[in-house]
Amino acid sequence: MQHYTMLERNLIYTAVTRGKKLVVVIGEEKALAIAVKNHKSNRRLTTPAGRLSG
């Protein structure tokens, strides 16, 4: 929970989908719940058109 600002859904998705055979999630249940609910990264403007219009 020390780095709660980094707990985001997209990071959990990336970590889980990169596993080839087995994925083990170790941590606090509360931290995982926060990460799954947090989708602030969806608000980022990552495309050139989004950056120009913003």
N, C-alpha and C positions, 0 to 999 in steps of 0.2 A: 504494500500500500504506500510505500515511500514515494514511488514515482507514479502516482495516480493520474497525472496529466497525460501520461503516455498510454494509458489504458483505453484503447480504441478498438472498435469492432474490426476494422480493416487489418490491424496488426495480428489479431487472433486468427482471422481468416487466413492470412498469409502463412502464419506459423503452422496451422493445422494442415493446410493444403500442400505444403512442401514435404511433408512426411511421406516416404515411399512405402514403408511397411507398417510402421507403428508410430503413433503419436501419443506421448504421455504429457498431460498438462499437470504441472506441479505449481501449487500456489494456493492462495486463500480463495475460498468460494465467493466471498464478497467481492474480491478484486475481479474475478472472472465475470460476475454478474454486472459489475460496473462497466467493464469493457464491452460486453455484448450490448448493453443499452446505449453506449456512447457511440454515436455515429456523426460526430462533429466534422470529421474529415470530408463528409459528403458536401459540406458547404464550401470547401476550398475551390478556388478558381485555378484549375490546373491546365486548361487549354488556352492557347493564344487568343482565341476569340473571347473567351470569358475574361481574360486579363485586360483586353483592350476595351471591352464594354463596361467593365467594373470601374 
